[in-house]
Amino acid sequence: MKVTQLSIFAENKPGHVLAPCRLLAENDVDIRALSLADTNRFGILRLIVNHWKAAANLLEEAGFLVRATEVVAVVVPDHPGGLVRVLAAFEGTRINIEYMYAFPFAREERAVLIFRFDDPDAAIQRLHEAGIAMAEREELFGVEAVR
């Protein structure tokens, strides 16, 4: 399933992660997954949240530079080899994985892999052909997000 990820660009200095997270928490936006990448000068905080449009508006109004991108959420068994099966589905194709991160569903012994592909539609088609499940909206965001 495609989901919208927010990327927040900030200087790499103390507090650059706290401020946007605090703003979202104060406005009842639930962070479901995150990744932080940095260089010497700036950082990119990538977030999957329950209400991405509201979150993007809040962050932009507060002066943050925010970009929304489509990523693909895949569900795999949380055991050795779960990731390998997904990666192997792209072996011999021209589909590029730009980056990825993961988080577990500990109680269900499954994990969710978040992928940024150069061609998300081709990647989803390839995953379907390989019999690999996409994450369902309810799994990521709860029942309230589906209503």
N, CA, C and O atoms as a GROMACS GRO file, in nm:
protein
  588
    1MET      N    1   0.083  -0.117   0.000
    1MET     CA    2   0.000   0.000   0.000
    1MET      C    3   0.088   0.124   0.000
    1MET      O    4   0.190   0.129   0.069
    2LYS      N    5   0.049   0.221  -0.077
    2LYS     CA    6   0.118   0.349  -0.073
    2LYS      C    7   0.068   0.429   0.046
    2LYS      O    8  -0.051   0.432   0.076
    3VAL      N    9   0.162   0.493   0.114
    3VAL     CA   10   0.128   0.585   0.222
    3VAL      C   11   0.209   0.712   0.201
    3VAL      O   12   0.310   0.713   0.131
    4THR      N   13   0.162   0.818   0.263
    4THR     CA   14   0.233   0.945   0.252
    4THR      C   15   0.326   0.962   0.370
    4THR      O   16   0.286   0.948   0.486
    5GLN      N   17   0.449   0.991   0.339
    5GLN     CA   18   0.552   1.016   0.440
    5GLN      C   19   0.584   1.164   0.439
    5GLN      O   20   0.592   1.227   0.333
    6LEU      N   21   0.604   1.220   0.556
    6LEU     CA   22   0.648   1.358   0.566
    6LEU      C   23   0.797   1.360   0.594
    6LEU      O   24   0.846   1.290   0.682
    7SER      N   25   0.869   1.441   0.519
    7SER     CA   26   1.012   1.463   0.543
    7SER      C   27   1.028   1.605   0.591
    7SER      O   28   0.986   1.700   0.526
    8ILE      N   29   1.090   1.619   0.707
    8ILE     CA   30   1.113   1.750   0.767
    8ILE      C   31   1.262   1.776   0.761
    8ILE      O   32   1.342   1.698   0.812
    9PHE      N   33   1.299   1.887   0.700
    9PHE     CA   34   1.439   1.923   0.685
    9PHE      C   35   1.474   2.026   0.792
    9PHE      O   36   1.404   2.125   0.809
   10ALA      N   37   1.582   2.000   0.864
   10ALA     CA   38   1.621   2.090   0.973
   10ALA      C   39   1.773   2.091   0.988
   10ALA      O   40   1.842   1.999   0.945
   11GLU      N   41   1.822   2.199   1.049
   11GLU     CA   42   1.964   2.205   1.082
   11GLU      C   43   1.997   2.090   1.176
   11GLU      O   44   1.914   2.049   1.258
   12ASN      N   45   2.118   2.040   1.164
   12ASN     CA   46   2.164   1.934   1.253
   12ASN      C   47   2.220   2.000   1.379
   12ASN      O   48   2.340   2.026   1.390
   13LYS      N   49   2.130   2.024   1.475
   13LYS     CA   50   2.170   2.087   1.600
   13LYS      C   51   2.077   2.037   1.710
   13LYS      O   52   1.970   1.984   1.680
   14PRO      N   53   2.115   2.052   1.837
   14PRO     CA   54   2.030   2.005   1.946
   14PRO      C   55   1.888   2.062   1.936
   14PRO      O   56   1.869   2.181   1.910
   15GLY      N   57   1.791   1.976   1.958
   15GLY     CA   58   1.651   2.018   1.957
   15GLY      C   59   1.582   2.006   1.824
   15GLY      O   60   1.461   2.027   1.815
   16HIS      N   61   1.656   1.973   1.719
   16HIS     CA   62   1.592   1.970   1.586
   16HIS      C   63   1.491   1.857   1.571
   16HIS      O   64   1.406   1.863   1.482
   17VAL      N   65   1.497   1.755   1.653
   17VAL     CA   66   1.399   1.647   1.648
   17VAL      C   67   1.284   1.675   1.746
   17VAL      O   68   1.169   1.645   1.716
   18LEU      N   69   1.316   1.730   1.860
   18LEU     CA   70   1.215   1.755   1.963
   18LEU      C   71   1.105   1.850   1.917
   18LEU      O   72   0.987   1.822   1.937
   19ALA      N   73   1.143   1.960   1.857
   19ALA     CA   74   1.044   2.065   1.824
   19ALA      C   75   0.931   2.015   1.734
   19ALA      O   76   0.815   2.035   1.768
   20PRO      N   77   0.960   1.951   1.622
   20PRO     CA   78   0.846   1.904   1.539
   20PRO      C   79   0.766   1.793   1.607
   20PRO      O   80   0.644   1.788   1.593
   21CYS      N   81   0.834   1.705   1.679
   21CYS     CA   82   0.763   1.596   1.748
   21CYS      C   83   0.672   1.652   1.858
   21CYS      O   84   0.560   1.605   1.877
   22ARG      N   85   0.721   1.751   1.929
   22ARG     CA   86   0.640   1.815   2.034
   22ARG      C   87   0.516   1.881   1.972
   22ARG      O   88   0.406   1.868   2.024
   23LEU      N   89   0.536   1.952   1.862
   23LEU     CA   90   0.424   2.019   1.795
   23LEU      C   91   0.318   1.918   1.754
   23LEU      O   92   0.199   1.941   1.774
   24LEU      N   93   0.360   1.808   1.697
   24LEU     CA   94   0.264   1.705   1.655
   24LEU      C   95   0.192   1.646   1.775
   24LEU      O   96   0.071   1.627   1.771
   25ALA      N   97   0.265   1.616   1.882
   25ALA     CA   98   0.203   1.558   2.002
   25ALA      C   99   0.101   1.654   2.062
   25ALA      O  100  -0.007   1.612   2.103
   26GLU      N  101   0.134   1.781   2.067
   26GLU     CA  102   0.042   1.881   2.123
   26GLU      C  103  -0.086   1.894   2.042
   26GLU      O  104  -0.186   1.946   2.091
   27ASN      N  105  -0.082   1.847   1.918
   27ASN     CA  106  -0.198   1.856   1.830
   27ASN      C  107  -0.258   1.719   1.797
   27ASN      O  108  -0.328   1.703   1.697
   28ASP      N  109  -0.230   1.621   1.883
   28ASP     CA  110  -0.287   1.486   1.872
   28ASP      C  111  -0.258   1.415   1.740
   28ASP      O  112  -0.339   1.336   1.692
   29VAL      N  113  -0.142   1.443   1.682
   29VAL     CA  114  -0.098   1.370   1.564
   29VAL      C  115  -0.009   1.255   1.613
   29VAL      O  116   0.087   1.276   1.686
   30ASP      N  117  -0.045   1.134   1.573
   30ASP     CA  118   0.025   1.014   1.618
   30ASP      C  119   0.133   0.974   1.518
   30ASP      O  120   0.104   0.949   1.401
   31ILE      N  121   0.257   0.969   1.563
   31ILE     CA  122   0.368   0.923   1.480
   31ILE      C  123   0.368   0.770   1.484
   31ILE      O  124   0.385   0.711   1.591
   32ARG      N  125   0.351   0.708   1.368
   32ARG     CA  126   0.345   0.562   1.360
   32ARG      C  127   0.482   0.501   1.327
   32ARG      O  128   0.510   0.388   1.367
   33ALA      N  129   0.566   0.576   1.255
   33ALA     CA  130   0.701   0.530   1.222
   33ALA      C  131   0.786   0.653   1.194
   33ALA      O  132   0.735   0.758   1.154
   34LEU      N  133   0.916   0.638   1.216
   34LEU     CA  134   1.005   0.750   1.185
   34LEU      C  135   1.144   0.699   1.154
   34LEU      O  136   1.183   0.588   1.190
   35SER      N  137   1.215   0.786   1.085
   35SER     CA  138   1.354   0.760   1.051
   35SER      C  139   1.426   0.895   1.056
   35SER      O  140   1.369   0.997   1.017
   36LEU      N  141   1.547   0.895   1.104
   36LEU     CA  142   1.626   1.018   1.109
   36LEU      C  143   1.758   0.994   1.036
   36LEU      O  144   1.832   0.902   1.068
   37ALA      N  145   1.784   1.079   0.939
   37ALA     CA  146   1.911   1.073   0.866
   37ALA      C  147   1.978   1.208   0.881
   37ALA      O  148   1.910   1.311   0.890
   38ASP      N  149   2.109   1.208   0.885
   38ASP     CA  150   2.177   1.336   0.903
   38ASP      C  151   2.304   1.344   0.822
   38ASP      O  152   2.361   1.244   0.778
   39THR      N  153   2.347   1.469   0.806
   39THR     CA  154   2.479   1.500   0.754
   39THR      C  155   2.538   1.596   0.857
   39THR      O  156   2.478   1.619   0.962
   40ASN      N  157   2.654   1.651   0.828
   40ASN     CA  158   2.713   1.746   0.923
   40ASN      C  159   2.629   1.871   0.941
   40ASN      O  160   2.631   1.933   1.047
   41ARG      N  161   2.555   1.910   0.837
   41ARG     CA  162   2.486   2.038   0.842
   41ARG      C  163   2.334   2.029   0.857
   41ARG      O  164   2.274   2.120   0.914
   42PHE      N  165   2.272   1.924   0.809
   42PHE     CA  166   2.127   1.917   0.819
   42PHE      C  167   2.082   1.774   0.845
   42PHE      O  168   2.157   1.678   0.828
   43GLY      N  169   1.956   1.763   0.888
   43GLY     CA  170   1.897   1.633   0.912
   43GLY      C  171   1.764   1.623   0.839
   43GLY      O  172   1.700   1.724   0.809
   44ILE      N  173   1.723   1.500   0.812
   44ILE     CA  174   1.592   1.475   0.753
   44ILE      C  175   1.519   1.380   0.847
   44ILE      O  176   1.560   1.266   0.867
   45LEU      N  177   1.410   1.429   0.904
   45LEU     CA  178   1.324   1.349   0.989
   45LEU      C  179   1.209   1.301   0.902
   45LEU      O  180   1.128   1.382   0.855
   46ARG      N  181   1.201   1.170   0.881
   46ARG     CA  182   1.094   1.113   0.798
   46ARG      C  183   0.991   1.051   0.891
   46ARG      O  184   1.025   0.974   0.981
   47LEU      N  185   0.864   1.086   0.868
   47LEU     CA  186   0.756   1.043   0.956
   47LEU      C  187   0.640   0.984   0.878
   47LEU      O  188   0.603   1.032   0.771
   48ILE      N  189   0.583   0.879   0.933
   48ILE     CA  190   0.453   0.828   0.891
   48ILE      C  191   0.360   0.863   1.007
   48ILE      O  192   0.382   0.819   1.120
   49VAL      N  193   0.257   0.942   0.980
   49VAL     CA  194   0.165   0.987   1.085
   49VAL      C  195   0.022   0.953   1.047
   49VAL      O  196  -0.009   0.925   0.931
   50ASN      N  197  -0.066   0.956   1.148
   50ASN     CA  198  -0.205   0.918   1.122
   50ASN      C  199  -0.281   1.018   1.037
   50ASN      O  200  -0.373   0.979   0.965
   51HIS      N  201  -0.248   1.145   1.044
   51HIS     CA  202  -0.317   1.249   0.965
   51HIS      C  203  -0.212   1.339   0.899
   51HIS      O  204  -0.179   1.446   0.950
   52TRP      N  205  -0.161   1.293   0.786
   52TRP     CA  206  -0.046   1.360   0.727
   52TRP      C  207  -0.075   1.502   0.678
   52TRP      O  208   0.011   1.589   0.691
   53LYS      N  209  -0.193   1.528   0.622
   53LYS     CA  210  -0.222   1.663   0.573
   53LYS      C  211  -0.226   1.764   0.687
   53LYS      O  212  -0.169   1.872   0.677
   54ALA      N  213  -0.294   1.728   0.795
   54ALA     CA  214  -0.300   1.817   0.912
   54ALA      C  215  -0.160   1.838   0.969
   54ALA      O  216  -0.124   1.949   1.006
   55ALA      N  217  -0.082   1.730   0.977
   55ALA     CA  218   0.055   1.740   1.029
   55ALA      C  219   0.141   1.831   0.942
   55ALA      O  220   0.214   1.915   0.993
   56ALA      N  221   0.131   1.814   0.811
   56ALA     CA  222   0.210   1.898   0.720
   56ALA      C  223   0.174   2.045   0.737
   56ALA      O  224   0.261   2.131   0.741
   57ASN      N  225   0.045   2.074   0.747
   57ASN     CA  226   0.001   2.213   0.766
   57ASN      C  227   0.054   2.270   0.897
   57ASN      O  228   0.105   2.382   0.899
   58LEU      N  229   0.043   2.194   1.006
   58LEU     CA  230   0.094   2.240   1.135
   58LEU      C  231   0.243   2.271   1.129
   58LEU      O  232   0.288   2.376   1.175
   59LEU      N  233   0.318   2.180   1.071
   59LEU     CA  234   0.463   2.196   1.063
   59LEU      C  235   0.503   2.315   0.976
   59LEU      O  236   0.591   2.392   1.012
   60GLU      N  237   0.437   2.328   0.862
   60GLU     CA  238   0.469   2.440   0.772
   60GLU      C  239   0.434   2.573   0.838
   60GLU      O  240   0.510   2.670   0.827
   61GLU      N  241   0.319   2.579   0.906
   61GLU     CA  242   0.279   2.702   0.976
   61GLU      C  243   0.380   2.739   1.086
   61GLU      O  244   0.396   2.857   1.118
   62ALA      N  245   0.445   2.639   1.141
   62ALA     CA  246   0.546   2.663   1.246
   62ALA      C  247   0.684   2.695   1.186
   62ALA      O  248   0.779   2.718   1.260
   63GLY      N  249   0.693   2.696   1.054
   63GLY     CA  250   0.819   2.735   0.990
   63GLY      C  251   0.909   2.621   0.946
   63GLY      O  252   1.021   2.645   0.901
   64PHE      N  253   0.862   2.498   0.958
   64PHE     CA  254   0.944   2.384   0.914
   64PHE      C  255   0.931   2.365   0.764
   64PHE      O  256   0.826   2.390   0.705
   65LEU      N  257   1.039   2.321   0.702
   65LEU     CA  258   1.038   2.285   0.562
   65LEU      C  259   0.995   2.139   0.554
   65LEU      O  260   1.063   2.050   0.604
   66VAL      N  261   0.880   2.115   0.491
   66VAL     CA  262   0.818   1.982   0.489
   66VAL      C  263   0.794   1.940   0.345
   66VAL      O  264   0.752   2.020   0.261
   67ARG      N  265   0.820   1.813   0.318
   67ARG     CA  266   0.792   1.756   0.186
   67ARG      C  267   0.714   1.626   0.206
   67ARG      O  268   0.751   1.543   0.288
   68ALA      N  269   0.607   1.610   0.129
   68ALA     CA  270   0.529   1.486   0.133
   68ALA      C  271   0.571   1.398   0.015
   68ALA      O  272   0.581   1.445  -0.098
   69THR      N  273   0.596   1.270   0.042
   69THR     CA  274   0.633   1.176  -0.063
   69THR      C  275   0.557   1.046  -0.043
   69THR      O  276   0.516   1.012   0.069
   70GLU      N  277   0.539   0.973  -0.152
   70GLU     CA  278   0.476   0.842  -0.144
   70GLU      C  279   0.581   0.737  -0.114
   70GLU      O  280   0.687   0.732  -0.176
   71VAL      N  281   0.548   0.653  -0.018
   71VAL     CA  282   0.632   0.537   0.013
   71VAL      C  283   0.541   0.414   0.011
   71VAL      O  284   0.418   0.427   0.008
   72VAL      N  285   0.601   0.298   0.013
   72VAL     CA  286   0.527   0.173   0.008
   72VAL      C  287   0.548   0.098   0.139
   72VAL      O  288   0.661   0.080   0.184
   73ALA      N  289   0.438   0.055   0.199
   73ALA     CA  290   0.441  -0.019   0.326
   73ALA      C  291   0.414  -0.167   0.298
   73ALA      O  292   0.310  -0.203   0.243
   74VAL      N  293   0.508  -0.250   0.338
   74VAL     CA  294   0.503  -0.394   0.314
   74VAL      C  295   0.505  -0.467   0.448
   74VAL      O  296   0.577  -0.427   0.540
   75VAL      N  297   0.426  -0.573   0.460
   75VAL     CA  298   0.424  -0.653   0.582
   75VAL      C  299   0.501  -0.782   0.557
   75VAL      O  300   0.481  -0.850   0.456
   76VAL      N  301   0.590  -0.816   0.652
   76VAL     CA  302   0.668  -0.940   0.642
   76VAL      C  303   0.668  -1.011   0.776
   76VAL      O  304   0.648  -0.947   0.880
   77PRO      N  305   0.690  -1.142   0.776
   77PRO     CA  306   0.710  -1.211   0.904
   77PRO      C  307   0.835  -1.156   0.972
   77PRO      O  308   0.936  -1.131   0.906
   78ASP      N  309   0.828  -1.136   1.102
   78ASP     CA  310   0.941  -1.080   1.176
   78ASP      C  311   1.030  -1.194   1.223
   78ASP      O  312   1.030  -1.232   1.340
   79HIS      N  313   1.107  -1.247   1.128
   79HIS     CA  314   1.204  -1.353   1.158
   79HIS      C  315   1.315  -1.345   1.054
   79HIS      O  316   1.300  -1.278   0.952
   80PRO      N  317   1.427  -1.412   1.079
   80PRO     CA  318   1.536  -1.406   0.983
   80PRO      C  319   1.490  -1.447   0.843
   80PRO      O  320   1.426  -1.551   0.825
   81GLY      N  321   1.521  -1.365   0.746
   81GLY     CA  322   1.485  -1.392   0.607
   81GLY      C  323   1.363  -1.316   0.558
   81GLY      O  324   1.338  -1.313   0.438
   82GLY      N  325   1.287  -1.253   0.648
   82GLY     CA  326   1.169  -1.177   0.605
   82GLY      C  327   1.205  -1.066   0.508
   82GLY      O  328   1.138  -1.049   0.406
   83LEU      N  329   1.309  -0.992   0.539
   83LEU     CA  330   1.355  -0.884   0.451
   83LEU      C  331   1.413  -0.940   0.321
   83LEU      O  332   1.389  -0.884   0.214
   84VAL      N  333   1.487  -1.048   0.330
   84VAL     CA  334   1.552  -1.106   0.212
   84VAL      C  335   1.449  -1.143   0.106
   84VAL      O  336   1.472  -1.123  -0.013
   85ARG      N  337   1.336  -1.198   0.149
   85ARG     CA  338   1.232  -1.236   0.053
   85ARG      C  339   1.183  -1.114  -0.025
   85ARG      O  340   1.161  -1.122  -0.146
   86VAL      N  341   1.165  -1.002   0.043
   86VAL     CA  342   1.120  -0.880  -0.025
   86VAL      C  343   1.227  -0.829  -0.120
   86VAL      O  344   1.198  -0.796  -0.235
   87LEU      N  345   1.349  -0.821  -0.073
   87LEU     CA  346   1.459  -0.772  -0.158
   87LEU      C  347   1.479  -0.860  -0.281
   87LEU      O  348   1.506  -0.811  -0.390
   88ALA      N  349   1.465  -0.991  -0.262
   88ALA     CA  350   1.484  -1.084  -0.373
   88ALA      C  351   1.379  -1.064  -0.482
   88ALA      O  352   1.404  -1.097  -0.598
   89ALA      N  353   1.263  -1.012  -0.447
   89ALA     CA  354   1.159  -0.987  -0.546
   89ALA      C  355   1.205  -0.886  -0.651
   89ALA      O  356   1.150  -0.882  -0.761
   90PHE      N  357   1.304  -0.805  -0.619
   90PHE     CA  358   1.352  -0.703  -0.711
   90PHE      C  359   1.480  -0.743  -0.784
   90PHE      O  360   1.533  -0.668  -0.866
   91GLU      N  361   1.529  -0.861  -0.752
   91GLU     CA  362   1.650  -0.910  -0.816
   91GLU      C  363   1.626  -0.922  -0.967
   91GLU      O  364   1.527  -0.981  -1.010
   92GLY      N  365   1.716  -0.865  -1.044
   92GLY     CA  366   1.706  -0.872  -1.190
   92GLY      C  367   1.612  -0.768  -1.250
   92GLY      O  368   1.593  -0.766  -1.372
   93THR      N  369   1.553  -0.681  -1.168
   93THR     CA  370   1.468  -0.574  -1.221
   93THR      C  371   1.547  -0.444  -1.221
   93THR      O  372   1.659  -0.438  -1.171
   94ARG      N  373   1.487  -0.341  -1.279
   94ARG     CA  374   1.551  -0.209  -1.279
   94ARG      C  375   1.491  -0.118  -1.172
   94ARG      O  376   1.518   0.002  -1.168
   95ILE      N  377   1.409  -0.175  -1.084
   95ILE     CA  378   1.346  -0.098  -0.977
   95ILE      C  379   1.449  -0.071  -0.868
   95ILE      O  380   1.514  -0.163  -0.818
   96ASN      N  381   1.464   0.056  -0.833
   96ASN     CA  382   1.564   0.096  -0.735
   96ASN      C  383   1.499   0.130  -0.601
   96ASN      O  384   1.398   0.200  -0.596
   97ILE      N  385   1.558   0.080  -0.494
   97ILE     CA  386   1.518   0.116  -0.359
   97ILE      C  387   1.605   0.236  -0.319
   97ILE      O  388   1.727   0.224  -0.306
   98GLU      N  389   1.541   0.351  -0.301
   98GLU     CA  390   1.616   0.471  -0.264
   98GLU      C  391   1.653   0.471  -0.117
   98GLU      O  392   1.765   0.509  -0.081
   99TYR      N  393   1.560   0.428  -0.031
   99TYR     CA  394   1.588   0.407   0.111
   99TYR      C  395   1.476   0.327   0.170
   99TYR      O  396   1.371   0.308   0.108
  100MET      N  397   1.498   0.280   0.291
  100MET     CA  398   1.396   0.202   0.361
  100MET      C  399   1.420   0.208   0.510
  100MET      O  400   1.530   0.238   0.555
  101TYR      N  401   1.316   0.179   0.586
  101TYR     CA  402   1.326   0.161   0.730
  101TYR      C  403   1.214   0.068   0.773
  101TYR      O  404   1.123   0.040   0.695
  102ALA      N  405   1.220   0.019   0.894
  102ALA     CA  406   1.125  -0.084   0.938
  102ALA      C  407   1.086  -0.063   1.084
  102ALA      O  408   1.155   0.004   1.161
  103PHE      N  409   0.972  -0.124   1.118
  103PHE     CA  410   0.932  -0.129   1.258
  103PHE      C  411   0.851  -0.257   1.280
  103PHE      O  412   0.780  -0.301   1.190
  104PRO      N  413   0.862  -0.317   1.398
  104PRO     CA  414   0.794  -0.445   1.424
  104PRO      C  415   0.653  -0.427   1.477
  104PRO      O  416   0.621  -0.326   1.540
  105PHE      N  417   0.569  -0.526   1.452
  105PHE     CA  418   0.443  -0.545   1.523
  105PHE      C  419   0.472  -0.660   1.620
  105PHE      O  420   0.440  -0.775   1.590
  106ALA      N  421   0.532  -0.630   1.732
  106ALA     CA  422   0.584  -0.733   1.822
  106ALA      C  423   0.479  -0.836   1.862
  106ALA      O  424   0.507  -0.956   1.865
  107ARG      N  425   0.360  -0.790   1.890
  107ARG     CA  426   0.258  -0.885   1.938
  107ARG      C  427   0.212  -0.981   1.829
  107ARG      O  428   0.154  -1.086   1.859
  108GLU      N  429   0.237  -0.948   1.704
  108GLU     CA  430   0.190  -1.031   1.594
  108GLU      C  431   0.304  -1.100   1.519
  108GLU      O  432   0.280  -1.170   1.420
  109GLU      N  433   0.426  -1.083   1.566
  109GLU     CA  434   0.544  -1.141   1.502
  109GLU      C  435   0.553  -1.107   1.354
  109GLU      O  436   0.589  -1.191   1.271
  110ARG      N  437   0.519  -0.981   1.323
  110ARG     CA  438   0.532  -0.930   1.187
  110ARG      C  439   0.604  -0.796   1.196
  110ARG      O  440   0.610  -0.733   1.301
  111ALA      N  441   0.656  -0.754   1.082
  111ALA     CA  442   0.721  -0.623   1.074
  111ALA      C  443   0.666  -0.549   0.953
  111ALA      O  444   0.618  -0.610   0.857
  112VAL      N  445   0.674  -0.418   0.959
  112VAL     CA  446   0.638  -0.335   0.845
  112VAL      C  447   0.765  -0.272   0.791
  112VAL      O  448   0.843  -0.212   0.866
  113LEU      N  449   0.785  -0.286   0.662
  113LEU     CA  450   0.898  -0.226   0.594
  113LEU      C  451   0.845  -0.108   0.514
  113LEU      O  452   0.749  -0.122   0.438
  114ILE      N  453   0.907   0.007   0.531
  114ILE     CA  454   0.871   0.126   0.455
  114ILE      C  455   0.978   0.148   0.349
  114ILE      O  456   1.096   0.162   0.382
  115PHE      N  457   0.937   0.150   0.223
  115PHE     CA  458   1.030   0.164   0.111
  115PHE      C  459   1.001   0.291   0.032
  115PHE      O  460   0.885   0.326   0.010
  116ARG      N  461   1.105   0.359  -0.008
  116ARG     CA  462   1.095   0.464  -0.108
  116ARG      C  463   1.158   0.407  -0.234
  116ARG      O  464   1.278   0.382  -0.239
  117PHE      N  465   1.074   0.385  -0.336
  117PHE     CA  466   1.119   0.331  -0.464
  117PHE      C  467   1.125   0.442  -0.568
  117PHE      O  468   1.054   0.542  -0.556
  118ASP      N  469   1.209   0.425  -0.670
  118ASP     CA  470   1.210   0.521  -0.780
  118ASP      C  471   1.083   0.509  -0.864
  118ASP      O  472   1.044   0.605  -0.931
  119ASP      N  473   1.019   0.392  -0.863
  119ASP     CA  474   0.894   0.370  -0.936
  119ASP      C  475   0.800   0.289  -0.847
  119ASP      O  476   0.796   0.167  -0.856
  120PRO      N  477   0.724   0.358  -0.758
  120PRO     CA  478   0.641   0.285  -0.662
  120PRO      C  479   0.536   0.195  -0.726
  120PRO      O  480   0.508   0.087  -0.674
  121ASP      N  481   0.476   0.236  -0.837
  121ASP     CA  482   0.374   0.152  -0.900
  121ASP      C  483   0.433   0.023  -0.953
  121ASP      O  484   0.373  -0.084  -0.936
  122ALA      N  485   0.548   0.031  -1.018
  122ALA     CA  486   0.615  -0.090  -1.067
  122ALA      C  487   0.657  -0.179  -0.950
  122ALA      O  488   0.651  -0.301  -0.959
  123ALA      N  489   0.700  -0.118  -0.841
  123ALA     CA  490   0.741  -0.195  -0.723
  123ALA      C  491   0.622  -0.269  -0.663
  123ALA      O  492   0.634  -0.386  -0.627
  124ILE      N  493   0.508  -0.202  -0.652
  124ILE     CA  494   0.389  -0.266  -0.597
  124ILE      C  495   0.346  -0.382  -0.686
  124ILE      O  496   0.310  -0.489  -0.636
  125GLN      N  497   0.348  -0.362  -0.816
  125GLN     CA  498   0.313  -0.471  -0.908
  125GLN      C  499   0.406  -0.590  -0.888
  125GLN      O  500   0.361  -0.705  -0.884
  126ARG      N  501   0.537  -0.563  -0.877
  126ARG     CA  502   0.634  -0.671  -0.859
  126ARG      C  503   0.612  -0.743  -0.726
  126ARG      O  504   0.622  -0.866  -0.720
  127LEU      N  505   0.581  -0.668  -0.620
  127LEU     CA  506   0.554  -0.729  -0.490
  127LEU      C  507   0.429  -0.818  -0.496
  127LEU      O  508   0.428  -0.927  -0.439
  128HIS      N  509   0.325  -0.771  -0.564
  128HIS     CA  510   0.204  -0.854  -0.580
  128HIS      C  511   0.237  -0.983  -0.654
  128HIS      O  512   0.193  -1.091  -0.614
  129GLU      N  513   0.314  -0.972  -0.761
  129GLU     CA  514   0.353  -1.090  -0.839
  129GLU      C  515   0.430  -1.190  -0.754
  129GLU      O  516   0.420  -1.311  -0.775
  130ALA      N  517   0.508  -1.140  -0.658
  130ALA     CA  518   0.588  -1.226  -0.570
  130ALA      C  519   0.508  -1.276  -0.450
  130ALA      O  520   0.561  -1.350  -0.367
  131GLY      N  521   0.382  -1.236  -0.439
  131GLY     CA  522   0.298  -1.281  -0.328
  131GLY      C  523   0.331  -1.214  -0.195
  131GLY      O  524   0.308  -1.273  -0.089
  132ILE      N  525   0.384  -1.093  -0.200
  132ILE     CA  526   0.423  -1.021  -0.078
  132ILE      C  527   0.313  -0.923  -0.042
  132ILE      O  528   0.266  -0.847  -0.127
  133ALA      N  529   0.271  -0.926   0.085
  133ALA     CA  530   0.156  -0.848   0.130
  133ALA      C  531   0.190  -0.702   0.155
  133ALA      O  532   0.298  -0.669   0.204
  134MET      N  533   0.097  -0.617   0.120
  134MET     CA  534   0.106  -0.475   0.153
  134MET      C  535   0.044  -0.455   0.292
  134MET      O  536  -0.044  -0.531   0.332
  135ALA      N  537   0.088  -0.354   0.361
  135ALA     CA  538   0.028  -0.320   0.490
  135ALA      C  539  -0.111  -0.263   0.463
  135ALA      O  540  -0.131  -0.188   0.368
  136GLU      N  541  -0.206  -0.297   0.547
  136GLU     CA  542  -0.340  -0.242   0.538
  136GLU      C  543  -0.345  -0.112   0.618
  136GLU      O  544  -0.272  -0.096   0.716
  137ARG      N  545  -0.430  -0.021   0.576
  137ARG     CA  546  -0.445   0.108   0.642
  137ARG      C  547  -0.474   0.093   0.791
  137ARG      O  548  -0.417   0.166   0.873
  138GLU      N  549  -0.562  -0.001   0.827
  138GLU     CA  550  -0.597  -0.022   0.969
  138GLU      C  551  -0.476  -0.067   1.050
  138GLU      O  552  -0.464  -0.031   1.168
  139GLU      N  553  -0.388  -0.145   0.989
  139GLU     CA  554  -0.269  -0.192   1.060
  139GLU      C  555  -0.176  -0.078   1.097
  139GLU      O  556  -0.118  -0.076   1.205
  140LEU      N  557  -0.163   0.017   1.007
  140LEU     CA  558  -0.072   0.129   1.031
  140LEU      C  559  -0.131   0.237   1.120
  140LEU      O  560  -0.063   0.291   1.206
  141PHE      N  561  -0.259   0.267   1.098
  141PHE     CA  562  -0.317   0.385   1.159
  141PHE      C  563  -0.431   0.356   1.255
  141PHE      O  564  -0.482   0.449   1.318
  142GLY      N  565  -0.473   0.232   1.267
  142GLY     CA  566  -0.586   0.198   1.353
  142GLY      C  567  -0.719   0.216   1.281
  142GLY      O  568  -0.725   0.272   1.172
  143VAL      N  569  -0.821   0.167   1.343
  143VAL     CA  570  -0.955   0.168   1.283
  143VAL      C  571  -1.004   0.311   1.260
  143VAL      O  572  -1.070   0.337   1.160
  144GLU      N  573  -0.971   0.403   1.350
  144GLU     CA  574  -1.018   0.542   1.338
  144GLU      C  575  -0.975   0.609   1.209
  144GLU      O  576  -1.044   0.697   1.160
  145ALA      N  577  -0.861   0.569   1.155
  145ALA     CA  578  -0.812   0.633   1.032
  145ALA      C  579  -0.887   0.585   0.909
  145ALA      O  580  -0.881   0.650   0.805
  146VAL      N  581  -0.957   0.475   0.919
  146VAL     CA  582  -1.027   0.418   0.805
  146VAL      C  583  -1.165   0.483   0.790
  146VAL      O  584  -1.221   0.486   0.680
  147ARG      N  585  -1.218   0.533   0.898
  147ARG     CA  586  -1.353   0.593   0.895
  147ARG      C  587  -1.356   0.720   0.817
  147ARG      O  588  -1.461   0.783   0.805
   0.00000   0.00000   0.00000
